[in-house]
């Protein structure tokens, strides 16, 4: 037997410890040295030796639970900020357009969106974690306190450390991108913060928006160098090294190749579709027809609409659903003398609650492609989570959302809106309204002709009420 150096003996210390523990029926912690190279087969064999109690069924349940955690966290997390998903941006555009018709500002920006949606997003993530833990590990594993397994903890730590080391050191370009991202978020949050004036107040009203900060940061990436420049205090005194040009962090060729232009077309098409529905009068007509739901309490109406949208987005595009329905819901809220944001906020967020089918969202499709999941797994897990998340967003609209945005009152500028059937009943009286709606053809014709001009509509109602 050869006698090696002390360094070699230390390097083989772990191997001898593993061999001795295997003979004695005990498990030993595997410690990875810097020059160890473990293949996939060796890693699987090591996991089998160190975790003899782990069965194939436990492994499959773990894979299913972890896959769904990734997909559901991506779907829910996107609702927490304005830039998280396309449906959030569509809602902001529709709300701003609707409020501008009456000379008002919707107040929906990056900061206010987070005030409304971020707490609910955190609650939904926690509830999703509890539900998936209960579903895939059972109630006993959920409630009982387990002792920490030092062997498994060491394996998890080793795996994470190995993947982290593969990333390598942080490059200068990565630092630049991270710095630009932090600046962008700060600009979004500080443009129009609550209670104090932001940097947006330095410009005329409606002169700058959240898009101004995004364009500014994008232009800066086209100019900022991708390598550390050799100027000022970055200059390195290396003899014989001549200055050379440095490429920028972002160039047009990269943007042209990698930018998701389909998303831009989808958003633009959604705005065009919503504008078409508005100009043609379709959204106004559908909103007026839906006033039959006025007998429902506001929270019941909001909850029902959120549930319908959450189910519809399981088989349709989230952006297309939001583009088509949000203008109608905004007009419905105005017709019912409700704050439009009371319906727009929860319904837009509910469009992201698609957890039941692989085709519902891109995260669902990606995790389903791993092969660990079946459709029934997503249906069982997602159906309960759909209900839970819809209830949470409804709670948000009726608690802190209502307190901050005053969702229970219609903004004063909407006072000139066309009254709905409930307000007509108040103005004319129930009997008069019944006579007009059943036999007063001339009144209905006159009201229809002036429905696009709110002041004239009110004049017709006032004249009719005095008859």
TILOPA-546560 format. One record per residue (C-alpha): x, y, z; residue number from 1; residue in three letters. Coordinates in nm, 4 decimals, always signed. Example, Ala and Ser with C-alpha at 12.3 -4.5 7.8 and 13.67 -1.06 7.14 Angstrom:
% TILOPA-546560
+1.2300|-0.4500|+0.7800|1|Ala
+1.3670|-0.1060|+0.7140|2|Ser
END
This chain:
% TILOPA-546560
+0.0000|+0.0000|+0.0000|1|Unk
+0.1422|+0.3356|-0.1011|2|Unk
+0.1816|+0.6155|+0.1462|3|Unk
+0.0763|+0.9525|+0.0010|4|Unk
+0.1326|+1.2992|+0.1230|5|Unk
-0.0755|+1.4602|+0.3933|6|Unk
-0.2648|+1.6535|+0.1281|7|Unk
-0.3635|+1.3331|-0.0462|8|Unk
-0.4668|+1.1805|+0.2846|9|Unk
-0.6944|+1.4743|+0.3581|10|Unk
-0.8397|+1.4526|+0.0100|11|Unk
-0.9304|+1.0875|+0.0627|12|Unk
-1.0589|+1.1389|+0.4130|13|Unk
-1.4178|+1.1701|+0.3008|14|Unk
-1.3988|+0.8529|+0.0907|15|Unk
-1.2719|+0.6494|+0.3900|16|Unk
-1.5394|+0.7983|+0.6142|17|Unk
-1.8103|+0.7031|+0.3673|18|Unk
-1.6750|+0.3490|+0.3368|19|Unk
-1.6541|+0.2994|+0.7147|20|Unk
-2.0027|+0.4377|+0.7744|21|Unk
-2.1456|+0.2078|+0.5070|22|Unk
-1.9963|-0.0920|+0.6814|23|Unk
-2.1404|+0.0113|+1.0135|24|Unk
-2.4839|+0.0808|+0.8683|25|Unk
-2.4629|+0.4570|+0.9227|26|Unk
-2.4874|+0.7396|+0.6731|27|Unk
-2.2111|+0.9966|+0.6328|28|Unk
-2.2181|+1.3453|+0.4966|29|Unk
-2.0571|+1.3841|+0.1555|30|Unk
-1.8130|+1.6735|+0.1377|31|Unk
-1.7129|+1.7912|-0.2076|32|Unk
-1.3561|+1.9030|-0.2712|33|Unk
-1.2590|+2.1612|-0.5278|34|Unk
-1.1150|+1.9103|-0.7747|35|Unk
-1.3990|+1.6552|-0.7453|36|Unk
-1.5944|+1.6026|-1.0661|37|Unk
-1.9193|+1.4180|-0.9996|38|Unk
-2.1141|+1.2882|-1.2963|39|Unk
-2.4940|+1.2578|-1.3055|40|Unk
-2.4766|+0.8802|-1.2560|41|Unk
-2.2448|+0.9153|-0.9542|42|Unk
-2.4700|+1.1831|-0.8072|43|Unk
-2.7779|+0.9625|-0.8438|44|Unk
-2.5902|+0.6702|-0.6887|45|Unk
-2.4812|+0.8932|-0.4018|46|Unk
-2.8367|+1.0116|-0.3436|47|Unk
-2.9532|+0.6509|-0.3332|48|Unk
-2.6886|+0.5545|-0.0797|49|Unk
-2.7387|+0.8554|+0.1429|50|Unk
-3.1200|+0.8558|+0.1258|51|Unk
-3.2326|+0.4934|+0.1409|52|Unk
-3.5715|+0.5896|+0.2814|53|Unk
-3.6669|+0.7994|-0.0217|54|Unk
-3.9003|+0.6031|-0.2481|55|Unk
-3.9798|+0.6575|-0.6143|56|Unk
-4.3286|+0.7820|-0.5199|57|Unk
-4.1805|+1.0433|-0.2860|58|Unk
-3.9463|+1.1560|-0.5611|59|Unk
-4.2322|+1.1959|-0.8098|60|Unk
-4.4400|+1.3936|-0.5616|61|Unk
-4.1446|+1.6184|-0.4901|62|Unk
-4.0906|+1.6818|-0.8623|63|Unk
-4.4589|+1.7619|-0.9150|64|Unk
-4.4748|+1.9959|-0.6181|65|Unk
-4.1559|+2.1813|-0.7112|66|Unk
-4.2636|+2.2184|-1.0758|67|Unk
-4.6015|+2.3622|-0.9828|68|Unk
-4.4378|+2.5915|-0.7282|69|Unk
-4.2303|+2.7491|-1.0050|70|Unk
-4.5267|+2.7929|-1.2414|71|Unk
-4.7718|+2.9258|-0.9837|72|Unk
-4.5174|+3.1605|-0.8266|73|Unk
-4.4450|+3.3060|-1.1718|74|Unk
-4.8159|+3.3581|-1.2429|75|Unk
-4.8939|+3.5099|-0.9041|76|Unk
-4.5754|+3.7148|-0.8786|77|Unk
-4.6511|+3.8873|-1.2089|78|Unk
-4.9565|+4.0522|-1.0544|79|Unk
-4.7540|+4.2364|-0.7894|80|Unk
-4.6165|+4.5124|-1.0128|81|Unk
-4.7420|+4.7083|-1.3101|82|Unk
-4.4758|+4.5699|-1.5428|83|Unk
-4.5274|+4.2109|-1.4244|84|Unk
-4.7650|+4.0986|-1.7013|85|Unk
-4.9218|+4.2426|-2.0132|86|Unk
-5.2702|+4.2381|-1.8575|87|Unk
-5.1567|+4.4895|-1.5962|88|Unk
-5.0403|+4.7316|-1.8643|89|Unk
-5.3625|+4.6800|-2.0591|90|Unk
-5.5656|+4.7620|-1.7495|91|Unk
-5.3651|+5.0810|-1.6904|92|Unk
-5.4202|+5.1912|-2.0491|93|Unk
-5.7927|+5.1191|-2.0410|94|Unk
-5.8409|+5.2912|-1.7063|95|Unk
-5.6472|+5.5967|-1.8178|96|Unk
-5.8459|+5.6191|-2.1415|97|Unk
-6.1781|+5.5880|-1.9608|98|Unk
-6.0914|+5.8523|-1.7015|99|Unk
-5.9562|+6.0900|-1.9653|100|Unk
-6.2955|+6.0892|-2.1372|101|Unk
-6.4227|+6.2785|-1.8344|102|Unk
-6.1115|+6.4924|-1.7901|103|Unk
-5.9795|+6.2885|-1.4958|104|Unk
-5.6661|+6.0953|-1.4076|105|Unk
-5.7049|+5.7301|-1.3119|106|Unk
-5.4162|+5.7444|-1.0665|107|Unk
-5.2940|+5.3999|-1.1742|108|Unk
-4.9145|+5.4010|-1.1855|109|Unk
-4.6288|+5.1803|-1.0733|110|Unk
-4.6550|+5.2853|-0.7091|111|Unk
-5.0311|+5.2705|-0.6689|112|Unk
-5.0471|+4.9353|-0.8451|113|Unk
-4.8041|+4.7879|-0.5935|114|Unk
-5.0047|+4.9363|-0.3068|115|Unk
-5.3110|+4.7493|-0.4292|116|Unk
-5.1674|+4.4272|-0.5724|117|Unk
-4.8445|+4.3490|-0.3875|118|Unk
-5.0006|+4.2542|-0.0497|119|Unk
-5.2479|+4.0250|-0.2242|120|Unk
-4.9674|+3.8721|-0.4288|121|Unk
-4.7722|+3.7897|-0.1132|122|Unk
-5.0803|+3.6361|+0.0486|123|Unk
-5.1536|+3.4255|-0.2602|124|Unk
-4.7946|+3.2957|-0.2746|125|Unk
-4.8079|+3.1904|+0.0905|126|Unk
-5.1442|+3.0179|+0.0441|127|Unk
-5.0171|+2.8464|-0.2722|128|Unk
-4.7175|+2.7131|-0.0793|129|Unk
-4.9430|+2.5812|+0.1983|130|Unk
-5.1827|+2.4201|-0.0489|131|Unk
-4.9127|+2.2491|-0.2558|132|Unk
-4.7409|+2.1244|+0.0590|133|Unk
-5.0691|+1.9803|+0.1828|134|Unk
-5.1538|+1.8282|-0.1549|135|Unk
-4.8252|+1.6556|-0.2338|136|Unk
-4.6948|+1.5719|+0.1136|137|Unk
-5.0154|+1.5131|+0.3064|138|Unk
-5.1558|+1.6630|+0.6250|139|Unk
-4.9168|+1.4744|+0.8516|140|Unk
-4.6109|+1.6119|+0.6799|141|Unk
-4.7751|+1.9542|+0.6783|142|Unk
-4.8454|+1.9903|+1.0488|143|Unk
-4.5831|+1.7814|+1.2218|144|Unk
-4.2434|+1.9160|+1.3073|145|Unk
-3.9674|+1.7222|+1.1416|146|Unk
-3.6096|+1.6950|+1.2573|147|Unk
-3.3549|+1.8345|+1.0203|148|Unk
-3.1709|+1.5769|+0.8124|149|Unk
-2.8083|+1.6877|+0.8093|150|Unk
-2.7280|+1.4624|+0.5161|151|Unk
-3.0017|+1.6048|+0.2936|152|Unk
-2.9184|+1.9582|+0.4049|153|Unk
-2.5579|+1.9014|+0.3014|154|Unk
-2.6631|+1.7667|-0.0373|155|Unk
-2.8938|+2.0617|-0.1000|156|Unk
-2.6247|+2.3071|+0.0019|157|Unk
-2.3710|+2.1334|-0.2179|158|Unk
-2.6028|+2.1375|-0.5207|159|Unk
-2.6815|+2.5060|-0.4813|160|Unk
-2.3140|+2.5909|-0.4321|161|Unk
-2.2142|+2.3915|-0.7397|162|Unk
-2.4723|+2.5683|-0.9584|163|Unk
-2.3697|+2.9049|-0.8168|164|Unk
-2.0052|+2.8398|-0.8971|165|Unk
-2.0997|+2.7604|-1.2557|166|Unk
-2.2199|+3.1183|-1.2952|167|Unk
-1.8715|+3.2535|-1.2486|168|Unk
-1.7840|+3.6032|-1.1249|169|Unk
-2.0165|+3.8951|-1.1905|170|Unk
-1.9059|+4.0770|-1.5037|171|Unk
-1.8960|+4.4516|-1.5516|172|Unk
-2.1847|+4.4375|-1.8005|173|Unk
-2.4012|+4.2478|-1.5509|174|Unk
-2.3297|+4.5115|-1.2881|175|Unk
-2.4288|+4.7817|-1.5357|176|Unk
-2.7593|+4.6107|-1.6174|177|Unk
-2.8392|+4.5596|-1.2496|178|Unk
-2.7635|+4.9237|-1.1756|179|Unk
-2.9876|+5.0405|-1.4597|180|Unk
-3.2676|+4.8165|-1.3366|181|Unk
-3.2446|+4.9561|-0.9836|182|Unk
-3.2505|+5.3115|-1.1196|183|Unk
-3.5543|+5.2278|-1.3344|184|Unk
-3.7503|+5.0922|-1.0383|185|Unk
-3.6597|+5.3975|-0.8323|186|Unk
-3.7778|+5.6272|-1.1116|187|Unk
-4.1057|+5.4389|-1.1387|188|Unk
-4.1678|+5.4528|-0.7646|189|Unk
-4.0706|+5.8177|-0.7237|190|Unk
-4.2478|+5.9702|-1.0264|191|Unk
-4.5777|+6.0253|-0.8479|192|Unk
-4.5582|+5.8851|-0.4942|193|Unk
-4.8493|+5.9268|-0.2530|194|Unk
-4.8603|+6.2238|-0.0170|195|Unk
-4.5377|+6.3846|-0.1433|196|Unk
-4.4557|+6.5347|-0.4852|197|Unk
-4.2320|+6.3258|-0.7076|198|Unk
-4.0019|+6.4136|-0.9934|199|Unk
-4.3010|+6.4085|-1.2285|200|Unk
-4.4199|+6.7326|-1.0695|201|Unk
-4.1213|+6.9105|-1.2267|202|Unk
-4.2888|+6.8801|-1.5662|203|Unk
-4.6262|+7.0016|-1.6944|204|Unk
-4.9260|+6.7769|-1.6156|205|Unk
-4.9488|+6.4614|-1.8311|206|Unk
-4.6106|+6.5417|-1.9859|207|Unk
-4.4234|+6.2380|-1.8513|208|Unk
-4.5385|+5.8924|-1.7493|209|Unk
-4.3878|+5.5594|-1.6526|210|Unk
-4.2875|+5.5051|-2.0146|211|Unk
-4.0532|+5.8061|-2.0003|212|Unk
-3.8360|+5.6387|-1.7371|213|Unk
-3.8284|+5.3119|-1.9324|214|Unk
-3.7234|+5.4836|-2.2557|215|Unk
-3.4549|+5.6823|-2.0739|216|Unk
-3.3007|+5.3662|-1.9266|217|Unk
-3.3188|+5.1861|-2.2618|218|Unk
-3.1371|+5.4705|-2.4350|219|Unk
-2.8729|+5.4688|-2.1628|220|Unk
-2.8044|+5.0984|-2.2261|221|Unk
-2.7303|+5.1827|-2.5897|222|Unk
-2.4582|+5.4245|-2.4727|223|Unk
-2.3129|+5.2663|-2.1578|224|Unk
-2.0008|+5.0508|-2.2209|225|Unk
-2.0134|+4.6744|-2.1679|226|Unk
-1.6518|+4.6661|-2.0485|227|Unk
-1.4785|+4.8726|-1.7856|228|Unk
-1.3506|+5.1830|-1.9664|229|Unk
-0.9890|+5.2863|-1.9204|230|Unk
-1.0625|+5.6460|-1.8340|231|Unk
-1.0607|+5.8534|-1.5160|232|Unk
-1.0152|+5.6371|-1.2059|233|Unk
-1.0803|+5.3176|-1.4077|234|Unk
-0.7659|+5.3758|-1.6107|235|Unk
-0.5113|+5.0987|-1.5817|236|Unk
-0.1485|+5.1913|-1.6232|237|Unk
-0.0318|+4.9015|-1.8357|238|Unk
+0.2649|+4.9665|-2.0561|239|Unk
+0.2158|+4.9149|-2.4256|240|Unk
-0.1641|+4.8816|-2.4054|241|Unk
-0.3320|+5.1073|-2.6587|242|Unk
-0.6841|+5.2412|-2.6090|243|Unk
-0.9487|+5.0579|-2.8083|244|Unk
-1.3179|+5.1078|-2.8720|245|Unk
-1.5599|+4.9346|-2.6338|246|Unk
-1.8991|+4.8041|-2.7369|247|Unk
-2.2136|+4.9202|-2.5611|248|Unk
-2.4242|+4.7057|-2.3334|249|Unk
-2.7073|+4.7000|-2.5873|250|Unk
-2.7043|+4.7322|-2.9645|251|Unk
-2.9811|+4.7368|-3.2203|252|Unk
-2.8880|+4.4008|-3.3696|253|Unk
-2.9434|+4.2345|-3.0333|254|Unk
-3.2741|+4.4142|-2.9859|255|Unk
-3.3907|+4.3236|-3.3346|256|Unk
-3.3069|+3.9561|-3.2826|257|Unk
-3.4108|+3.8949|-2.9213|258|Unk
-3.6845|+4.1466|-2.8461|259|Unk
-4.0291|+3.9811|-2.8175|260|Unk
-4.1953|+4.1838|-3.0905|261|Unk
-4.5012|+3.9602|-3.0699|262|Unk
-4.5759|+4.0957|-2.7225|263|Unk
-4.5596|+4.4512|-2.8526|264|Unk
-4.7966|+4.3661|-3.1381|265|Unk
-5.0256|+4.1877|-2.8931|266|Unk
-5.0460|+4.4906|-2.6650|267|Unk
-5.0992|+4.7270|-2.9567|268|Unk
-5.3667|+4.5007|-3.1013|269|Unk
-5.5380|+4.4897|-2.7647|270|Unk
-5.5497|+4.8682|-2.7437|271|Unk
-5.6777|+4.8851|-3.1018|272|Unk
-5.9484|+4.6290|-3.0265|273|Unk
-6.0572|+4.8171|-2.7150|274|Unk
-6.0658|+5.1477|-2.9037|275|Unk
-6.2741|+4.9873|-3.1796|276|Unk
-6.5255|+4.8564|-2.9265|277|Unk
-6.5441|+5.2001|-2.7685|278|Unk
-6.5798|+5.4018|-3.0905|279|Unk
-6.8353|+5.1645|-3.2399|280|Unk
-7.0445|+5.1801|-2.9233|281|Unk
-7.0154|+4.8055|-2.8594|282|Unk
-6.8689|+4.8387|-2.5123|283|Unk
-7.1292|+5.1010|-2.4199|284|Unk
-7.4131|+4.8825|-2.5496|285|Unk
-7.2886|+4.5685|-2.3739|286|Unk
-7.2289|+4.7669|-2.0568|287|Unk
-7.5837|+4.8986|-2.0688|288|Unk
-7.7226|+4.5500|-2.1274|289|Unk
-7.5304|+4.4183|-1.8287|290|Unk
-7.7011|+4.6677|-1.5988|291|Unk
-7.9478|+4.3865|-1.5289|292|Unk
-7.6829|+4.2803|-1.2772|293|Unk
-7.7573|+4.5909|-1.0718|294|Unk
-7.9558|+4.3801|-0.8252|295|Unk
-7.6273|+4.2261|-0.7081|296|Unk
-7.4290|+4.3896|-0.4328|297|Unk
-7.1049|+4.5475|-0.5607|298|Unk
-6.8845|+4.2883|-0.3902|299|Unk
-7.0964|+4.0066|-0.5323|300|Unk
-7.0716|+4.1506|-0.8825|301|Unk
-6.6933|+4.1923|-0.8527|302|Unk
-6.6492|+3.8394|-0.7192|303|Unk
-6.8626|+3.6865|-0.9953|304|Unk
-6.6768|+3.8734|-1.2700|305|Unk
-6.3387|+3.7741|-1.1270|306|Unk
-6.4414|+3.4080|-1.1201|307|Unk
-6.5682|+3.4234|-1.4796|308|Unk
-6.2483|+3.5862|-1.6054|309|Unk
-6.0268|+3.3422|-1.4133|310|Unk
-6.2052|+3.0501|-1.5769|311|Unk
-6.2048|+3.2097|-1.9222|312|Unk
-5.8280|+3.2656|-1.9194|313|Unk
-5.7721|+2.8920|-1.8764|314|Unk
-5.8460|+2.8440|-2.2473|315|Unk
-5.7898|+3.1935|-2.3909|316|Unk
-5.5049|+3.4411|-2.3996|317|Unk
-5.4785|+3.6549|-2.0881|318|Unk
-5.4004|+3.9677|-2.2892|319|Unk
-5.6830|+3.9073|-2.5371|320|Unk
-5.9326|+3.8478|-2.2561|321|Unk
-5.8274|+4.1656|-2.0779|322|Unk
-5.8323|+4.3712|-2.3981|323|Unk
-6.1839|+4.2595|-2.4820|324|Unk
-6.3509|+4.2643|-2.1405|325|Unk
-6.1905|+4.5513|-1.9498|326|Unk
-6.3466|+4.8299|-2.1645|327|Unk
-6.6855|+4.6661|-2.1192|328|Unk
-6.6403|+4.6333|-1.7452|329|Unk
-6.5290|+4.9948|-1.7158|330|Unk
-6.8422|+5.1121|-1.8952|331|Unk
-7.0544|+4.8771|-1.6849|332|Unk
-6.9152|+5.0319|-1.3676|333|Unk
-6.9952|+5.3821|-1.4922|334|Unk
-7.3503|+5.2775|-1.5830|335|Unk
-7.3962|+5.1336|-1.2343|336|Unk
-7.2563|+5.4499|-1.0705|337|Unk
-6.9554|+5.2570|-0.9413|338|Unk
-6.5920|+5.3518|-0.9409|339|Unk
-6.4492|+5.1862|-1.2562|340|Unk
-6.1357|+5.0834|-1.0697|341|Unk
-6.3495|+4.8695|-0.8389|342|Unk
-6.4083|+4.6286|-1.1277|343|Unk
-6.0968|+4.6915|-1.3353|344|Unk
-5.8395|+4.6218|-1.0633|345|Unk
-5.9590|+4.2765|-0.9452|346|Unk
-6.0677|+4.1606|-1.2918|347|Unk
-5.7323|+4.2494|-1.4492|348|Unk
-5.5456|+4.0626|-1.1768|349|Unk
-5.7806|+3.7640|-1.2052|350|Unk
-5.6799|+3.7317|-1.5710|351|Unk
-5.3411|+3.6055|-1.4462|352|Unk
-5.4955|+3.3368|-1.2242|353|Unk
-5.4776|+3.0561|-1.4799|354|Unk
-5.3462|+2.7510|-1.2960|355|Unk
-5.5443|+2.4545|-1.4266|356|Unk
-5.4214|+2.3794|-1.7803|357|Unk
-5.0794|+2.3675|-1.9486|358|Unk
-5.1933|+2.6006|-2.2278|359|Unk
-5.3216|+2.8668|-1.9866|360|Unk
-4.9923|+3.0555|-1.9408|361|Unk
-4.6326|+3.0193|-2.0623|362|Unk
-4.5051|+2.9183|-1.7130|363|Unk
-4.7593|+2.6352|-1.7068|364|Unk
-4.6440|+2.5177|-2.0484|365|Unk
-4.2766|+2.5273|-1.9518|366|Unk
-4.3131|+2.3212|-1.6350|367|Unk
-4.5486|+2.0761|-1.8061|368|Unk
-4.2809|+2.0144|-2.0701|369|Unk
-4.0470|+1.8769|-1.8017|370|Unk
-4.2472|+1.5542|-1.8043|371|Unk
-4.3061|+1.5416|-1.4294|372|Unk
-4.6693|+1.6539|-1.4485|373|Unk
-4.9941|+1.5223|-1.5886|374|Unk
-5.2941|+1.7324|-1.6808|375|Unk
-5.4933|+1.5975|-1.3863|376|Unk
-5.2193|+1.7148|-1.1482|377|Unk
-5.2549|+2.0720|-1.2713|378|Unk
-5.6355|+2.0553|-1.2694|379|Unk
-5.6523|+1.9303|-0.9112|380|Unk
-5.3948|+2.1759|-0.7788|381|Unk
-5.5057|+2.4704|-0.9910|382|Unk
-5.8794|+2.4483|-0.9306|383|Unk
-5.8427|+2.5060|-0.5571|384|Unk
-5.5810|+2.7751|-0.6102|385|Unk
-5.8079|+2.9551|-0.8567|386|Unk
-6.0793|+2.9831|-0.5933|387|Unk
-5.8362|+3.0909|-0.3227|388|Unk
-5.6703|+3.3616|-0.5319|389|Unk
-6.0028|+3.5026|-0.6559|390|Unk
-6.1193|+3.5314|-0.2959|391|Unk
-5.7947|+3.7062|-0.1986|392|Unk
-5.8170|+3.9644|-0.4790|393|Unk
-6.1816|+4.0259|-0.3903|394|Unk
-6.0738|+4.0803|-0.0302|395|Unk
-5.8112|+4.3272|-0.1487|396|Unk
-6.0659|+4.5279|-0.3457|397|Unk
-6.3010|+4.5511|-0.0490|398|Unk
-6.0453|+4.6294|+0.2230|399|Unk
-5.7198|+4.8163|+0.1679|400|Unk
-5.8008|+4.8867|-0.1975|401|Unk
-6.1295|+5.0496|-0.1060|402|Unk
-5.9670|+5.2480|+0.1736|403|Unk
-5.6828|+5.3848|-0.0408|404|Unk
-5.8541|+5.4373|-0.3784|405|Unk
-6.2024|+5.5123|-0.2356|406|Unk
-6.3479|+5.2439|-0.4596|407|Unk
-6.6867|+5.2699|-0.2916|408|Unk
-6.7515|+5.6155|-0.4405|409|Unk
-6.7786|+5.7330|-0.7992|410|Unk
-6.5293|+6.0123|-0.8794|411|Unk
-6.7076|+6.3491|-0.9101|412|Unk
-6.6118|+6.3904|-1.2746|413|Unk
-6.8288|+6.0932|-1.3701|414|Unk
-7.1421|+6.2749|-1.2539|415|Unk
-7.2276|+6.3616|-1.6153|416|Unk
-7.2328|+5.9967|-1.7169|417|Unk
-7.5410|+5.8413|-1.8689|418|Unk
-7.7557|+5.7178|-1.5782|419|Unk
-7.8370|+5.3530|-1.5504|420|Unk
-8.1783|+5.1966|-1.5016|421|Unk
-8.1466|+5.2173|-1.1234|422|Unk
-8.0832|+5.5926|-1.1301|423|Unk
-8.3629|+5.6348|-1.3855|424|Unk
-8.5994|+5.4584|-1.1489|425|Unk
-8.4962|+5.7001|-0.8744|426|Unk
-8.5491|+6.0022|-1.1011|427|Unk
-8.8713|+5.9058|-1.2755|428|Unk
-9.0283|+5.6737|-1.0236|429|Unk
-9.0894|+5.3028|-1.0664|430|Unk
-9.4339|+5.3404|-1.2335|431|Unk
-9.3188|+5.6062|-1.4780|432|Unk
-9.0120|+5.4058|-1.5667|433|Unk
-9.2252|+5.0988|-1.6331|434|Unk
-9.4598|+5.2965|-1.8591|435|Unk
-9.1744|+5.4534|-2.0511|436|Unk
-8.9800|+5.1267|-2.0962|437|Unk
-9.2872|+4.9297|-2.2037|438|Unk
-9.5009|+5.1740|-2.4002|439|Unk
-9.3085|+5.4975|-2.4344|440|Unk
-9.1497|+5.4319|-2.7730|441|Unk
-9.0959|+5.8010|-2.8405|442|Unk
-8.9091|+5.8430|-2.5107|443|Unk
-8.6877|+5.5412|-2.5731|444|Unk
-8.6125|+5.6649|-2.9250|445|Unk
-8.5240|+6.0113|-2.7993|446|Unk
-8.3086|+5.8698|-2.5201|447|Unk
-8.1250|+5.6434|-2.7649|448|Unk
-8.0525|+5.9297|-3.0012|449|Unk
-7.8887|+6.1417|-2.7349|450|Unk
-7.7224|+5.8654|-2.5350|451|Unk
-7.3823|+5.9688|-2.6663|452|Unk
-7.4215|+6.3160|-2.5188|453|Unk
-7.4629|+6.2817|-2.1394|454|Unk
-7.5905|+6.6350|-2.0802|455|Unk
-7.8641|+6.5959|-2.3421|456|Unk
-7.9587|+6.2611|-2.1929|457|Unk
-8.0023|+6.4210|-1.8551|458|Unk
-8.2177|+6.6890|-2.0119|459|Unk
-8.4477|+6.4284|-2.1636|460|Unk
-8.4742|+6.2515|-1.8299|461|Unk
-8.5519|+6.5699|-1.6439|462|Unk
-8.8206|+6.6693|-1.8973|463|Unk
-8.9677|+6.3200|-1.8828|464|Unk
-8.9696|+6.3226|-1.5035|465|Unk
-9.1726|+6.6435|-1.4997|466|Unk
-9.4433|+6.5094|-1.7300|467|Unk
END
